[in-house]
Amino acid sequence: MLATIDTGSGPPVVLLHGQPGSKASWAPLIDHLTPQFRVLAPDRPGYGDTGGKAMGMAENSDAVAEFLRLHGAAPATVVGHSWSGGVAVLLALHHPEMVRSLVLVGAVGTPDSVNGLDRLLVVPGIGDILTVAALTGIGVVLPQIRGLAKGMDQRRRAASSRKHVKPEPEPVSAPGPGRDLPRETLTTRIRSSVAVSLPNEMVLGGWRGAWGRDRRTFMHEQRTLLEELSAVTSSLAKIDVPTSVVFGTRDVVVPPHASRSLAAAIPHAELFEIHGVGHFVARDASIRLAEIIAITDRRAESLLTE
């Protein structure tokens, strides 16, 4: 049984978190969805309150299908973030009766969504060391750096407000190389980039997660990512439900070109580009993502009524 948030009423939307992660990572988005939808956000196997044994993408899709049956929430609009993009695709392929539409957010699915680091993380020995280091960074160090950057930006804005001076806006494009930018503008851009690129504390459980269960789950999922990605890729052309592919222009985890490739491989998929946002779209562009989910659900509804 997958532990879950289950709130709101209306057509069901299921939110599948990435690797690592938990249902808590969807918190900024859920309140924007509940006026229109019944929202279910489970902890996937091996994470959060679900715990248990880690599973690959196909096994996760089977677990989500059973979860939807038990909760009477099918067919659902399925939102898959990052690693769970592959889960959502395989769910649509293996359990089509469960899926009303798909929203793939910074999602894996094509060969260009993985890189050399992804492959290095599965090498015995060095992969273990890199995983502990990565999860410690994701769960402990990087959220603190992000917090400092956001705090500095908030203090700057407060000081500007007290002086009745509007903060200098971030330029649409740099007037020249970075070193030619005014110091305050360059600093602001760096802090903004840090804030949208780094995770916060809701991604996983700190030191304990980095050395314990989250490490084991992450490593298992990393291996299955490389093993099952070809099956996901070959499934893309078979998707026959309304699909939206969403990405942030500053995503450094699944690069924007991979999201474009993903949308191109899925029949009639719509591509949504969100400027100034990184990998954590649900956190940093929650209102826009809620709008896209509603648009995708309406596409599915229109097909049903034709």
N, C-alpha and C positions, 0 to 999 in steps of 0.2 A: 504494500500500500504506500503510495506516494503522499507524504505530508504536503498540505497545500493551503494556500489562501483561496477562499471561495466566497466571492462577494458580488453584490450588484444583481441586476436582473435584465433579461433580454437575451438576444442571440449570444451563444457562448463564444468567448475568446480565451484561448489557452496560451500562456506565456511560458516559453521554455528558455531558461537561463543558459549562459555560456559556460566555458571551462576556464578556470573554476568559477563558482558562483553559487547563488541560492535564490530562493523566491524573494528575499529582501531586496535584491538588486532591481526589482520592478516597482518598488514603492513609489518613486516619483511619477510613474505613469498611471498607476491603478486608479487613482481618484479622478483622472481625466476620462477614464473609460466607463466607470460604473454608472454614470447617468444613462448610458445607452446599452450597456452590455453586462452579461454575467461574466465575471472575470475569474479564471482559475489560474493560479501561479504555483505549480508544484516545485518542491525540491526534487531534482532528478536523483536517480540511484547513486549512492555514495556521497551525497552532499547534504548539508543542513540537517533538518529533523528527520529526513528519510533514512539516511545512513545506508547500511547494508553494503552489498558488493557492487563495485563499479561495473558498468556495462558499456558495450560498444554502441555504435550508432543504430544498427539494426535492432539490437536488444532494447535500447532505449525507445525506439519507435513502437515496439511491441508493448513495452510497459506503459507508454503514453496512451496507446489504443485501449488497453485494459482499464486504465485510469479514467478515460472518457466514458467507457461503458458503465463503470461502477457509479460514476457521478451523473449519468444521464445527460451528458453534455455534448453529444454528437448529433450532427456534424458541427464542427467548430472552426472558426477562423484561428489558424495556428500561427503563432508568432515565434520564430526561431532566431535566437541571437547567437552569432559567432559559430562555435562548434555545433550548437543545436540547430543551425540551419540544415546540416546534414540529416539530423534526426527528423526534422519537419518534412524534408524531401522524401525520405524513405517511408515516413508515415503515410504521405499522400500516395505513394506507389503501392505499398503493401496493405494498407488499410484505407482504401479510398472512401469508404462509407463514413469514416471518421472526420474527413476534412472538407470543409465548406470553401475555404480559401486559405492562401498562404501569404504571410508577410515575413520576408527574410531580411534580417537586419545585420549588417556587417558580417554576412554569413559565409562560411566555407561552402564549397560545392564544385569548384573547378580547380585544376592543377595549380593555377597561379595564386590560389589562396593560401598555399603553404610555401615555406621557404627553407633555407638551409638550417636555421635554428630549430625549426620544427623537427627536422630529421635528426639533428644532433641530440635532441632531448630524449630520443629513444635508444641511444647507444648505451649499453650496459656500463655502469661505473660513472662515466662522465655525465651521462644523462641524469643519474640520481643526484649528483652534485649540483648540476645546473638547475634541476627542478626545485631542490630545496632553496637555492639562491633566488630563483625566480619567484617562488611562492612567498618567501620572506619579503622580497621586494614588493610584490603585489599586495600582500596582506598587512604589512607593517610599515616599511620604509616609504614607499611611494605615496600612500595616503597621507603620511605626515608632511611630505614635501608639498603635496597638493594643498593641504590645509594651510601651510605657511604662505604659499603663493596667493591663495584666495583671501587670507587674512590681510596680507599686504595690500591687495587690490581694494578690499573693502575699506581699509583705513585711508587709502589715498582718495577714494571717492567721498568718504565722510569729510575729510579735510577740505576737499574742493567745494563740497556743499556748504560748509561753514563759511567759506570765503566768498560764497555766491559766485563761484567760478565753475563753469561746466567742465568736467574732465575732457581732456583732448581726445576726440574720437579716434578709433583705430582706422588708419587709411584703408581704402578699398584695395589699393596696391601700393607697394613700396615705391617711393620716388627714385630709388637707386639702390645700390648694395646696402645691406643692413647697417654697415658702419656709417652711412651717410644720414641715417634717420636721426631726428632729435632724440636725445637720451631718454626723455620721459616716454616718448612714443615707442621706442625700441623695447624699453623695460616693460611697458604695458603689453606689448605683443608677446613677449616671452612669457609673462605671467599668464596671459590668456591661453597660450599654447599649452603650458603646463597643466592648467586647470581642466582643459578638455581632453588631454591625452592620458592623464594618469588616473588610476582607479581610486575609489574611496574605500572606506572601511567595510562597506556592505558586500564586497566581492567574496571574501572568505574569512576564516576564523583565526587570523593572526598567527603568532608563533606556533601555537598548538596545531593549527591546520597545516602549516608548512612542513612540520616534522611528522605528522601523523596521517590520519585518514585522507585528508585532502591531497596529500602528496601521492598516496597510493592510487587514489581515484584519478588524479591528473595524469599520472604516468600511464595508467591503463588506457585512458581516453586518448592520450597522445599516440600510443601505438595503434589503436583502432582507427584514429584519424587517417594515418598513412595507409593502413590496410584496407579501409572501406571507402576511401575517397573516390576511387575509380568507379565503384558501384553507384555512388551518389551522382557522379558526373554523367554516367551512362543513363541515369534515370531522368535527367533534367528534361530531355526532349519528350518524355512521356507524361509530364505534368499537364493535366487538363482542367485545373481549377484556376480561378482568377488569382494571380500572383503579383505581389509588389516586392521589389528589391530596393532596400533602403540603405544608404551609406552616408557617412560623414566625410567631408573632403579632407579632414585631418586624421583620418584613421591610419594608424601605423601598425595595427595588428593584422587586419585583413585589408590590404591596400585598395584604394578606389578602383583601380583597373580590374581587380578581381571581381568586384561587384558588377562592373559593367559587363564582364565576360559572363557572369552568372545570369544576368538579365537577358543577354543575347541568346543564351542557350535554352531558355524556357519559352515555349510558345506564348506569344501575346503578353509577356510580362511587362509591367510598368516599372520604370526606373525613377526613383526619387533621390535626388542629391540634396543633402543638407549642408550648407556652407558653414564653416567655422566650428564644426563639431567633429569629435574624434570617434573612437570605437564605442563609447558608452552613450549611445543615442537616447536610450530611455531615460537616462539621468539628465542629459544636457539639452535635449530637445523633446521633452515629454509631450508638450502640447501638439507639436507638429507630428510626432509619431502617432499620437491618438487620432489625429485627423486622417492620417494615411491608413490606419487600421479601419476607420469608419468608411473611408472611400472604397477600400478593398472589399469590405463586407457588403457594401451597397452593390458593387459589381456582381457579387455572388447572388444577391437577392434578385437583381434584375434578370439574371439568367434563369432563375427558378420560376419567375413569373412570365417568361416569354412563351 
